[in-house]
């Protein structure tokens, strides 16, 4: 199993306590409890073992964490050593590829910059297959009517991300008027962040955005005018 060192910041974006259960090894599990609107540091090993649960809550806008941090200090895969010794009959039996061990880094497929495994690529040819495909980080939620500087669920980021591009679609529920746009967020990684919102819309849906920095996080906040209707938003987030 890959050993992932260090910790990852995980933020509860809701006003309720969130509990995530991580199955560490057979017969042992660990519950991670996040208090409302609080951030805690969780061992990367725990996040890795419960990655599916963390992703589900992140996709729902319940929590936020930076998956790219899982690629830090991964090093060479354990199975890569097996490939270099040539003890197994990689090309003939195909057993090394069937076990999926050369792809135990797995998460490399999530980012465009994922590092290739150390094992012999020509002999097995299956390392790319076992890696997980790139899955866009998408969120969907409702924006309440007639609000000022409300934190958008799922749009909270560590200050040190550098650059964020958010492609989004917002519809006014009562009329189905539509806005499609892109929000660009830039951060100096220390104390400040700025944003720009470019969009096209069928009619004024009454939504504006601003970026706010609080300690070590960037919060995207929305303001809505009085339209007597909620707005439905779907977004795809890319950290650059």
C-alpha positions as a Markdown table, in Angstrom:
| # | Residue | x | y | z |
|---|---|---|---|---|
| 1 | Unk | 0.0 | 0.0 | 0.0 |
| 2 | Unk | 1.3 | 3.5 | -0.8 |
| 3 | Unk | 2.3 | 5.5 | 2.3 |
| 4 | Unk | 1.1 | 9.2 | 2.1 |
| 5 | Unk | 2.9 | 11.4 | 4.6 |
| 6 | Unk | 1.7 | 14.7 | 6.1 |
| 7 | Unk | -1.7 | 16.2 | 6.7 |
| 8 | Unk | -4.5 | 17.8 | 4.6 |
| 9 | Unk | -6.8 | 20.6 | 5.6 |
| 10 | Unk | -10.5 | 19.6 | 5.5 |
| 11 | Unk | -13.2 | 22.3 | 5.9 |
| 12 | Unk | -16.8 | 21.7 | 7.0 |
| 13 | Unk | -18.9 | 24.1 | 4.8 |
| 14 | Unk | -22.2 | 23.5 | 6.5 |
| 15 | Unk | -23.8 | 24.6 | 9.8 |
| 16 | Unk | -24.0 | 21.0 | 11.0 |
| 17 | Unk | -21.4 | 18.5 | 12.3 |
| 18 | Unk | -20.1 | 16.2 | 9.6 |
| 19 | Unk | -18.7 | 12.7 | 10.4 |
| 20 | Unk | -16.7 | 10.7 | 7.8 |
| 21 | Unk | -15.7 | 7.2 | 8.6 |
| 22 | Unk | -12.4 | 5.8 | 7.2 |
| 23 | Unk | -11.9 | 2.0 | 7.1 |
| 24 | Unk | -8.1 | 1.9 | 7.8 |
| 25 | Unk | -7.5 | -1.9 | 7.8 |
| 26 | Unk | -9.8 | -4.9 | 8.2 |
| 27 | Unk | -11.5 | -4.6 | 11.5 |
| 28 | Unk | -10.4 | -1.1 | 12.3 |
| 29 | Unk | -12.0 | 2.2 | 11.3 |
| 30 | Unk | -11.7 | 5.9 | 12.3 |
| 31 | Unk | -14.4 | 8.5 | 12.5 |
| 32 | Unk | -13.4 | 12.0 | 11.5 |
| 33 | Unk | -15.7 | 14.6 | 13.0 |
| 34 | Unk | -15.9 | 18.2 | 11.5 |
| 35 | Unk | -17.7 | 20.9 | 13.5 |
| 36 | Unk | -19.8 | 23.5 | 11.6 |
| 37 | Unk | -17.7 | 25.9 | 9.5 |
| 38 | Unk | -14.4 | 24.6 | 11.0 |
| 39 | Unk | -11.2 | 23.4 | 9.4 |
| 40 | Unk | -9.1 | 20.5 | 10.8 |
| 41 | Unk | -5.9 | 18.8 | 9.7 |
| 42 | Unk | -6.4 | 15.1 | 8.8 |
| 43 | Unk | -3.6 | 12.6 | 8.1 |
| 44 | Unk | -3.2 | 12.1 | 4.4 |
| 45 | Unk | -3.2 | 8.3 | 5.0 |
| 46 | Unk | -6.7 | 8.6 | 6.5 |
| 47 | Unk | -7.9 | 10.7 | 3.6 |
| 48 | Unk | -6.4 | 8.3 | 1.1 |
| 49 | Unk | -8.1 | 5.3 | 2.7 |
| 50 | Unk | -11.5 | 7.0 | 2.9 |
| 51 | Unk | -11.1 | 8.9 | -0.4 |
| 52 | Unk | -14.4 | 7.8 | -1.8 |
| 53 | Unk | -16.4 | 9.1 | 1.2 |
| 54 | Unk | -14.4 | 12.4 | 1.2 |
| 55 | Unk | -15.1 | 12.9 | -2.6 |
| 56 | Unk | -18.9 | 12.2 | -2.1 |
| 57 | Unk | -19.1 | 14.9 | 0.6 |
| 58 | Unk | -17.0 | 17.3 | -1.4 |
| 59 | Unk | -19.2 | 16.8 | -4.5 |
| 60 | Unk | -22.3 | 17.6 | -2.4 |
| 61 | Unk | -20.7 | 20.9 | -1.2 |
| 62 | Unk | -20.5 | 19.6 | 2.4 |
| 63 | Unk | -16.7 | 19.7 | 2.8 |
| 64 | Unk | -13.7 | 21.1 | 0.9 |
| 65 | Unk | -10.2 | 19.6 | 0.7 |
| 66 | Unk | -7.4 | 19.8 | -1.9 |
| 67 | Unk | -7.0 | 16.4 | -3.6 |
| 68 | Unk | -3.9 | 17.6 | -5.4 |
| 69 | Unk | -2.1 | 17.5 | -2.0 |
| 70 | Unk | -2.4 | 13.7 | -2.1 |
| 71 | Unk | 0.3 | 13.6 | -4.8 |
| 72 | Unk | 2.9 | 15.3 | -2.5 |
| 73 | Unk | 5.8 | 12.9 | -1.4 |
| 74 | Unk | 4.3 | 9.9 | -3.0 |
| 75 | Unk | 7.7 | 8.7 | -4.4 |
| 76 | Unk | 8.0 | 5.6 | -6.4 |
| 77 | Unk | 5.4 | 2.9 | -6.2 |
| 78 | Unk | 6.2 | -0.3 | -4.3 |
| 79 | Unk | 5.4 | -2.5 | -7.3 |
| 80 | Unk | 7.7 | -0.5 | -9.5 |
| 81 | Unk | 10.7 | -2.3 | -7.9 |
| 82 | Unk | 9.2 | -5.7 | -8.9 |
| 83 | Unk | 9.1 | -4.6 | -12.5 |
| 84 | Unk | 12.8 | -3.6 | -12.6 |
| 85 | Unk | 14.1 | -6.9 | -11.2 |
| 86 | Unk | 12.4 | -8.8 | -14.0 |
| 87 | Unk | 11.6 | -11.7 | -11.7 |
| 88 | Unk | 8.0 | -12.0 | -12.9 |
| 89 | Unk | 7.1 | -12.7 | -16.5 |
| 90 | Unk | 5.5 | -9.4 | -17.0 |
| 91 | Unk | 4.8 | -9.4 | -20.8 |
| 92 | Unk | 3.8 | -13.1 | -21.0 |
| 93 | Unk | 1.6 | -13.8 | -18.0 |
| 94 | Unk | 0.1 | -10.3 | -17.6 |
| 95 | Unk | -0.4 | -11.0 | -13.9 |
| 96 | Unk | 1.4 | -7.9 | -12.8 |
| 97 | Unk | -1.1 | -5.8 | -14.7 |
| 98 | Unk | -4.1 | -7.8 | -13.4 |
| 99 | Unk | -3.3 | -7.1 | -9.8 |
| 100 | Unk | -3.2 | -3.4 | -10.5 |
| 101 | Unk | -0.2 | -3.1 | -8.2 |
| 102 | Unk | 1.9 | -1.0 | -10.7 |
| 103 | Unk | -1.0 | 1.6 | -10.5 |
| 104 | Unk | -1.1 | 1.7 | -6.7 |
| 105 | Unk | -0.4 | 5.4 | -6.9 |
| 106 | Unk | -3.8 | 5.5 | -8.6 |
| 107 | Unk | -4.4 | 9.2 | -7.9 |
| 108 | Unk | -1.8 | 10.2 | -10.5 |
| 109 | Unk | -4.6 | 9.9 | -13.1 |
| 110 | Unk | -6.6 | 12.6 | -11.3 |
| 111 | Unk | -4.3 | 15.5 | -12.3 |
| 112 | Unk | -2.8 | 16.4 | -15.6 |
| 113 | Unk | 0.7 | 16.5 | -14.0 |
| 114 | Unk | 0.5 | 13.0 | -12.5 |
| 115 | Unk | 3.9 | 11.3 | -12.5 |
| 116 | Unk | 4.3 | 7.9 | -14.3 |
| 117 | Unk | 5.2 | 4.8 | -12.3 |
| 118 | Unk | 8.8 | 3.6 | -12.0 |
| 119 | Unk | 7.9 | 0.1 | -13.3 |
| 120 | Unk | 8.9 | -1.0 | -16.8 |
| 121 | Unk | 6.2 | 0.6 | -19.1 |
| 122 | Unk | 6.9 | -1.6 | -22.1 |
| 123 | Unk | 6.6 | -4.9 | -20.3 |
| 124 | Unk | 3.2 | -4.5 | -18.8 |
| 125 | Unk | 1.6 | -1.6 | -20.7 |
| 126 | Unk | -1.1 | -1.5 | -18.1 |
| 127 | Unk | 0.0 | 1.2 | -15.7 |
| 128 | Unk | -2.1 | 3.9 | -17.4 |
| 129 | Unk | -5.2 | 1.7 | -17.3 |
| 130 | Unk | -5.1 | 1.1 | -13.6 |
| 131 | Unk | -4.8 | 4.9 | -12.8 |
| 132 | Unk | -8.1 | 6.6 | -12.1 |
| 133 | Unk | -9.4 | 8.8 | -15.0 |
| 134 | Unk | -9.6 | 12.6 | -14.5 |
| 135 | Unk | -12.8 | 13.5 | -12.8 |
| 136 | Unk | -13.8 | 17.2 | -13.0 |
| 137 | Unk | -14.5 | 18.8 | -9.6 |
| 138 | Unk | -18.1 | 19.8 | -9.9 |
| 139 | Unk | -20.5 | 21.4 | -7.4 |
| 140 | Unk | -24.2 | 22.3 | -7.6 |
| 141 | Unk | -26.2 | 24.3 | -5.1 |
| 142 | Unk | -28.9 | 27.0 | -4.7 |
| 143 | Unk | -28.3 | 30.7 | -4.2 |
| 144 | Unk | -30.9 | 32.3 | -1.9 |
| 145 | Unk | -32.7 | 35.4 | -3.0 |
| 146 | Unk | -32.0 | 38.9 | -1.7 |
| 147 | Unk | -28.7 | 38.1 | 0.2 |
| 148 | Unk | -25.5 | 40.0 | 0.8 |
| 149 | Unk | -22.0 | 38.5 | 0.9 |
| 150 | Unk | -23.1 | 34.9 | 1.5 |
| 151 | Unk | -20.4 | 32.2 | 1.4 |
| 152 | Unk | -21.0 | 29.9 | -1.6 |
| 153 | Unk | -21.0 | 26.2 | -0.7 |
| 154 | Unk | -18.1 | 24.3 | -2.2 |
| 155 | Unk | -16.3 | 27.6 | -3.3 |
| 156 | Unk | -13.8 | 27.8 | -0.4 |
| 157 | Unk | -10.1 | 27.3 | -1.2 |
| 158 | Unk | -6.7 | 27.3 | 0.5 |
| 159 | Unk | -5.0 | 30.7 | 0.1 |
| 160 | Unk | -1.9 | 29.0 | -1.4 |
| 161 | Unk | -3.6 | 27.6 | -4.4 |
| 162 | Unk | -2.3 | 30.4 | -6.6 |
| 163 | Unk | -4.9 | 30.3 | -9.4 |
| 164 | Unk | -8.5 | 29.0 | -9.7 |
| 165 | Unk | -10.8 | 28.9 | -12.8 |
| 166 | Unk | -14.5 | 28.3 | -12.2 |
| 167 | Unk | -16.8 | 27.5 | -15.1 |
| 168 | Unk | -20.4 | 28.0 | -14.1 |
| 169 | Unk | -24.0 | 28.0 | -15.1 |
| 170 | Unk | -26.7 | 29.9 | -13.1 |
| 171 | Unk | -30.4 | 29.8 | -13.8 |
| 172 | Unk | -33.2 | 31.9 | -12.2 |
| 173 | Unk | -35.6 | 29.3 | -11.0 |
| 174 | Unk | -38.8 | 31.3 | -11.6 |
| 175 | Unk | -38.1 | 32.3 | -15.2 |
| 176 | Unk | -35.3 | 29.9 | -16.3 |
| 177 | Unk | -33.2 | 32.9 | -17.5 |
| 178 | Unk | -29.7 | 31.7 | -17.8 |
| 179 | Unk | -26.2 | 33.0 | -17.2 |
| 180 | Unk | -23.0 | 31.1 | -18.3 |
| 181 | Unk | -19.6 | 32.4 | -17.3 |
| 182 | Unk | -16.1 | 31.9 | -15.9 |
| 183 | Unk | -14.7 | 33.3 | -12.6 |
| 184 | Unk | -11.0 | 33.7 | -12.4 |
| 185 | Unk | -9.4 | 33.9 | -8.9 |
| 186 | Unk | -5.7 | 34.8 | -8.3 |
| 187 | Unk | -3.9 | 34.6 | -5.0 |
| 188 | Unk | -0.5 | 35.7 | -3.8 |
| 189 | Unk | -0.5 | 32.8 | -1.4 |
| 190 | Unk | 0.1 | 35.0 | 1.6 |
| 191 | Unk | -2.6 | 37.6 | 2.4 |
| 192 | Unk | -4.7 | 38.6 | -0.6 |
| 193 | Unk | -6.8 | 37.4 | -3.5 |
| 194 | Unk | -8.7 | 39.0 | -6.4 |
| 195 | Unk | -11.3 | 37.8 | -8.9 |
| 196 | Unk | -12.9 | 38.6 | -12.2 |
| 197 | Unk | -16.3 | 37.3 | -13.4 |
| 198 | Unk | -16.9 | 37.1 | -17.2 |
| 199 | Unk | -20.4 | 36.0 | -18.4 |
| 200 | Unk | -23.3 | 36.1 | -20.8 |
| 201 | Unk | -26.9 | 35.9 | -19.7 |
| 202 | Unk | -30.4 | 35.9 | -21.3 |
| 203 | Unk | -31.6 | 38.5 | -18.8 |
| 204 | Unk | -30.4 | 40.0 | -15.6 |
| 205 | Unk | -30.5 | 37.2 | -13.0 |
| 206 | Unk | -29.2 | 39.5 | -10.2 |
| 207 | Unk | -26.0 | 37.8 | -9.0 |
| 208 | Unk | -22.6 | 39.3 | -8.2 |
| 209 | Unk | -19.4 | 37.8 | -6.7 |
| 210 | Unk | -16.4 | 38.8 | -4.6 |
| 211 | Unk | -13.4 | 37.1 | -3.2 |
| 212 | Unk | -12.7 | 37.4 | 0.5 |
| 213 | Unk | -9.6 | 36.2 | 2.4 |
| 214 | Unk | -9.9 | 35.0 | 6.0 |
| 215 | Unk | -6.6 | 33.7 | 7.6 |
| 216 | Unk | -5.5 | 31.0 | 5.2 |
| 217 | Unk | -8.6 | 30.5 | 3.0 |
| 218 | Unk | -10.3 | 32.2 | 0.1 |
| 219 | Unk | -14.1 | 32.5 | 0.3 |
| 220 | Unk | -16.2 | 33.2 | -2.8 |
| 221 | Unk | -19.2 | 35.2 | -1.6 |
| 222 | Unk | -22.4 | 36.1 | -3.6 |
| 223 | Unk | -24.9 | 38.9 | -3.4 |
| 224 | Unk | -28.3 | 38.5 | -5.0 |
| 225 | Unk | -30.9 | 41.2 | -5.7 |
| 226 | Unk | -34.6 | 40.8 | -5.0 |
| 227 | Unk | -36.1 | 38.5 | -7.7 |
| 228 | Unk | -38.4 | 36.5 | -5.5 |
| 229 | Unk | -36.7 | 33.3 | -6.7 |
| 230 | Unk | -33.7 | 31.2 | -5.9 |
| 231 | Unk | -30.9 | 30.7 | -8.4 |
| 232 | Unk | -29.7 | 27.2 | -9.3 |
| 233 | Unk | -25.9 | 27.0 | -9.9 |
| 234 | Unk | -23.7 | 24.3 | -11.3 |
| 235 | Unk | -19.9 | 24.8 | -11.5 |
| 236 | Unk | -16.7 | 23.0 | -12.5 |
| 237 | Unk | -13.6 | 24.0 | -10.6 |
| 238 | Unk | -10.0 | 23.8 | -11.9 |
| 239 | Unk | -7.0 | 24.6 | -9.7 |
| 240 | Unk | -4.0 | 25.9 | -11.8 |
